[in-house]
């Protein structure tokens, strides 16, 4: 058999396999919406993570001590996120991290506006809570994004997500510079407030994504479409297996 015939047969088989898997065509709004959610979340996490690291000089006090606090928070976040992703699941832990971080950053407006004097300690504590949450989300999003994309498009999907993460890293320094371009009581906390709003939005939108911790990695587009049902099926199988193991012990 000639090489060209083999190549043509392989191409025809690949086309048939894509058709049988209902490979998404242009105009599939649900898949495009899911992709937009993934990329927006990745952009927000990256912007928040790098921005809070660059913003330590605006917190007041010694910049080196503030940066040391940031390192401690980051190390603690990575340590906790390892068991938390298995215990809570990827989606819940990521959503919780983004919401807590966003609320902490937005809360910095209260001591800066309503306090009689500038409460540097309270603002620093809230900023460190935001740094902890952003580091936890940053460590989670890499694993979560990998598990969301099916094998056939995983490299392309991760490339698109990495591009959006790079855009977030580019935007972050300009947001930090807002503290030097504005005046008033909220001058030093303005970057934190700007980081807080998209963090809350991304945390809420991440609830629309499926959970991946209890299922197998999706291999095809069809698997990715039914990721929620596959995850529930795996949970049911685990419960049945555990019940069977308990019955074996009793007997």
C-alpha positions as CSV (number, residue, x, y, z in Angstrom):
1,X,0.0,0.0,0.0
2,X,1.3,3.4,-0.9
3,X,2.1,6.0,1.7
4,X,-0.4,8.4,0.2
5,X,-3.2,5.9,0.5
6,X,-2.4,5.3,4.1
7,X,-2.3,9.0,4.8
8,X,-5.7,9.5,3.1
9,X,-7.3,6.7,5.1
10,X,-5.9,8.0,8.3
11,X,-7.3,11.5,7.5
12,X,-10.7,10.1,6.6
13,X,-10.8,8.1,9.9
14,X,-9.9,11.2,11.8
15,X,-12.7,13.2,10.2
16,X,-15.2,10.4,11.0
17,X,-14.0,10.3,14.6
18,X,-14.5,14.1,14.9
19,X,-18.0,13.8,13.4
20,X,-18.9,10.9,15.8
21,X,-17.8,13.0,18.8
22,X,-19.9,15.9,17.7
23,X,-16.8,18.1,17.4
24,X,-18.0,21.7,18.1
25,X,-18.4,23.8,15.0
26,X,-18.3,27.5,14.8
27,X,-21.3,29.1,16.5
28,X,-21.3,26.8,19.5
29,X,-22.1,29.6,22.0
30,X,-21.9,27.4,25.1
31,X,-18.4,26.3,24.4
32,X,-17.2,29.8,23.5
33,X,-18.8,31.1,26.8
34,X,-17.0,28.4,28.8
35,X,-13.7,29.3,27.1
36,X,-14.2,33.0,27.8
37,X,-14.8,32.2,31.5
38,X,-11.6,30.2,31.7
39,X,-9.5,32.8,30.0
40,X,-11.0,35.7,32.0
41,X,-10.4,33.8,35.3
42,X,-6.8,33.2,34.3
43,X,-6.3,36.8,33.4
44,X,-7.7,38.0,36.7
45,X,-5.7,35.6,38.8
46,X,-2.5,36.6,37.1
47,X,-3.2,40.3,37.3
48,X,-4.1,40.1,41.0
49,X,-1.2,37.8,41.9
50,X,1.6,39.9,40.3
51,X,-0.1,43.2,41.1
52,X,-0.2,42.5,44.8
53,X,3.4,41.6,44.7
54,X,4.3,44.9,43.1
55,X,2.0,46.9,45.4
56,X,3.9,46.2,48.6
57,X,5.6,49.6,48.3
58,X,2.2,51.4,48.5
59,X,1.2,49.8,51.8
60,X,3.2,52.0,54.1
61,X,5.9,50.9,56.5
62,X,9.1,49.2,55.5
63,X,8.9,47.8,51.9
64,X,11.3,44.9,52.8
65,X,9.2,43.8,55.8
66,X,6.0,44.0,53.6
67,X,7.7,41.9,51.0
68,X,8.7,39.4,53.6
69,X,5.1,39.2,54.8
70,X,4.0,38.6,51.1
71,X,6.5,35.7,50.8
72,X,5.2,34.1,54.0
73,X,1.6,34.4,52.8
74,X,2.5,32.9,49.4
75,X,4.3,30.0,50.9
76,X,1.4,29.3,53.3
77,X,-1.1,29.5,50.4
78,X,0.7,27.0,48.3
79,X,1.1,24.6,51.3
80,X,-2.6,24.8,52.2
81,X,-3.9,24.6,48.6
82,X,-2.5,21.1,48.1
83,X,-4.8,19.3,50.5
84,X,-7.6,21.8,50.1
85,X,-8.0,21.1,46.4
86,X,-8.6,17.4,47.2
87,X,-10.8,18.1,50.1
88,X,-13.0,20.9,48.8
89,X,-12.5,20.3,45.1
90,X,-10.9,22.5,42.5
91,X,-13.9,24.7,41.7
92,X,-15.0,25.4,45.3
93,X,-11.5,26.1,46.5
94,X,-10.7,28.4,43.5
95,X,-14.0,30.2,43.9
96,X,-13.5,30.6,47.7
97,X,-10.0,32.0,47.2
98,X,-11.1,34.6,44.6
99,X,-14.1,35.7,46.7
100,X,-12.1,36.0,49.9
101,X,-9.3,37.8,48.2
102,X,-11.7,40.2,46.5
103,X,-13.6,41.0,49.7
104,X,-10.4,41.6,51.6
105,X,-9.0,44.0,49.0
106,X,-12.3,45.9,48.7
107,X,-12.5,46.2,52.5
108,X,-9.3,48.3,52.5
109,X,-11.5,51.3,51.5
110,X,-13.1,51.4,55.0
111,X,-10.0,52.1,57.2
112,X,-8.6,54.5,54.6
113,X,-11.8,56.6,54.4
114,X,-13.5,56.3,57.8
115,X,-10.5,56.1,60.1
116,X,-9.4,59.4,61.7
117,X,-5.8,58.5,60.9
118,X,-4.3,56.3,58.3
119,X,-4.5,52.7,59.6
120,X,-1.4,51.3,57.9
121,X,-1.5,48.0,59.9
122,X,-5.1,47.2,59.1
123,X,-4.6,47.9,55.4
124,X,-1.5,45.8,55.4
125,X,-3.3,42.9,57.0
126,X,-6.1,43.0,54.5
127,X,-3.7,43.3,51.6
128,X,-1.8,40.2,53.0
129,X,-5.1,38.3,53.1
130,X,-5.6,39.2,49.5
131,X,-2.1,38.1,48.7
132,X,-2.8,34.7,50.4
133,X,-6.0,34.2,48.5
134,X,-4.4,35.3,45.2
135,X,-1.5,32.9,45.6
136,X,-3.9,30.0,46.5
137,X,-6.0,30.8,43.3
138,X,-2.8,31.2,41.3
139,X,-1.6,27.7,42.4
140,X,-5.0,26.2,41.7
141,X,-5.7,27.6,38.3
142,X,-2.8,25.8,36.6
143,X,-4.1,22.4,37.6
144,X,-7.8,23.3,37.2
145,X,-7.3,24.7,33.7
146,X,-5.4,21.6,32.6
147,X,-8.2,19.4,33.8
148,X,-10.9,21.5,32.1
149,X,-9.5,21.2,28.6
150,X,-9.9,17.9,26.8
151,X,-6.8,16.1,25.5
152,X,-7.4,16.9,21.8
153,X,-7.3,20.7,22.4
154,X,-5.5,20.9,25.8
155,X,-2.3,22.3,24.4
156,X,-4.1,25.0,22.4
157,X,-6.4,25.8,25.3
158,X,-3.5,26.1,27.8
159,X,-1.7,28.3,25.3
160,X,-4.7,30.7,25.1
161,X,-5.0,30.7,28.9
162,X,-1.3,31.5,29.2
163,X,-1.6,34.3,26.7
164,X,-4.4,35.8,28.8
165,X,-2.4,35.3,32.0
166,X,0.4,37.3,30.3
167,X,-2.0,40.1,29.5
168,X,-3.0,40.2,33.1
169,X,0.7,40.4,34.2
170,X,1.2,43.3,31.7
171,X,-1.8,45.2,33.1
172,X,-0.8,44.8,36.7
173,X,2.0,47.4,36.9
174,X,-0.2,50.1,35.4
175,X,-2.9,49.5,38.0
176,X,-0.2,49.7,40.8
177,X,0.9,53.1,39.3
178,X,-2.6,54.5,40.0
179,X,-1.5,55.2,43.6
180,X,1.1,57.7,42.3
181,X,-1.3,59.4,39.9
182,X,-4.2,60.2,42.2
183,X,-4.7,62.2,45.4
184,X,-7.0,61.8,48.4
185,X,-7.7,59.3,51.2
186,X,-8.0,56.3,48.9
187,X,-4.8,57.1,47.1
188,X,-2.8,54.2,48.5
189,X,-5.6,51.6,48.4
190,X,-6.9,52.5,45.0
191,X,-4.9,49.7,43.3
192,X,-6.2,47.2,45.9
193,X,-9.8,48.2,45.1
194,X,-9.2,47.9,41.4
195,X,-7.8,44.4,41.9
196,X,-10.7,43.5,44.2
197,X,-13.6,44.0,41.8
198,X,-12.5,41.6,39.0
199,X,-11.5,39.1,41.7
200,X,-15.1,39.0,43.0
201,X,-16.5,38.8,39.5
202,X,-14.1,36.0,38.5
203,X,-14.9,34.1,41.7
204,X,-18.6,34.2,41.1
205,X,-18.3,33.3,37.4
206,X,-16.1,30.3,38.3
207,X,-19.1,28.6,39.8
208,X,-20.4,28.1,36.3
209,X,-17.4,25.9,35.5
210,X,-17.6,22.1,36.1
211,X,-15.8,20.3,39.0
212,X,-12.9,18.1,37.9
213,X,-11.5,16.6,41.1
214,X,-13.6,13.4,41.1
215,X,-13.4,12.4,37.5
216,X,-11.0,11.4,34.8
217,X,-9.4,13.9,32.5
218,X,-11.6,14.5,29.4
219,X,-10.0,13.0,26.3
220,X,-12.5,14.3,23.7
221,X,-14.7,17.3,23.1
222,X,-17.7,15.1,24.0
223,X,-16.1,14.2,27.4
224,X,-15.6,17.9,28.1
225,X,-19.2,18.6,27.3
226,X,-20.4,16.0,29.8
227,X,-17.7,16.8,32.5
228,X,-20.3,17.5,35.2
229,X,-22.2,14.3,34.6
230,X,-18.9,12.3,34.5
231,X,-17.8,13.8,37.8
232,X,-21.1,12.9,39.4
233,X,-20.8,9.3,38.0
234,X,-17.4,8.9,39.5
235,X,-18.6,10.1,42.9
236,X,-21.4,7.5,42.8
237,X,-19.0,4.8,41.8
238,X,-16.7,5.7,44.7
239,X,-19.7,5.6,47.1
240,X,-20.7,2.2,45.8
241,X,-17.1,0.9,46.1
242,X,-16.8,2.2,49.6
243,X,-20.1,0.6,50.6
244,X,-19.0,-2.7,49.1
245,X,-15.7,-2.5,51.1
246,X,-17.7,-1.9,54.3
247,X,-19.9,-4.8,53.5
248,X,-16.9,-7.0,53.0
249,X,-15.5,-5.9,56.4
250,X,-18.8,-6.6,58.1
251,X,-19.0,-10.1,56.7
